[in-house]
C-alpha cells in the first residue's frame, strides 16, 4: 500500500521531500477533484492525505465518498475545522461521542 498526498504546493512539498512518490500538486478545485477521483480508483493507494480546507471545497458527493472510504483511508490535516472533523471521525469509527 502506498501513501498519496493531494494539495497545493506549500502543503505537498514536505511530503515530496520526505520521499512520498504519489504527490498530486493542485492549483484549483478542478485539479483537486480530478486528483481525488484518480486516487480513489488507484487500488495501490492505502492512505490519502489532504488539507482539511481542500476537502471542504470539494463537491458534497465527492466529500461523502472520501468520508466513507475504507481504502484509501483519508487523513485530513490542518484547517480551521480540524477539531470538529476529528470529533466526527472518532464518532464514526467508535460509534460514541467521546467529547460528551
C-alpha positions, 0 to 999 in steps of 0.5 A: 500500500502506498501513501498519496498526498493531494494539495497545493504546493506549500502543503505537498512539498514536505511530503515530496521531500520526505520521499512520498512518490504519489504527490498530486500538486493542485492549483484549483478545485478542478485539479483537486477533484480530478486528483481525488477521483484518480486516487480513489480508483488507484487500488495501490493507494492505502492512505490519502492525505489532504488539507482539511480546507481542500476537502471542504471545497470539494463537491458534497458527493465527492466529500461523502465518498472520501468520508466513507472510504475504507481504502484509501483511508483519508487523513485530513490535516490542518484547517480551521475545522480540524477539531470538529472533523476529528470529533466526527471521525472518532464518532464514526469509527467508535460509534460514541461521542467521546467529547460528551 
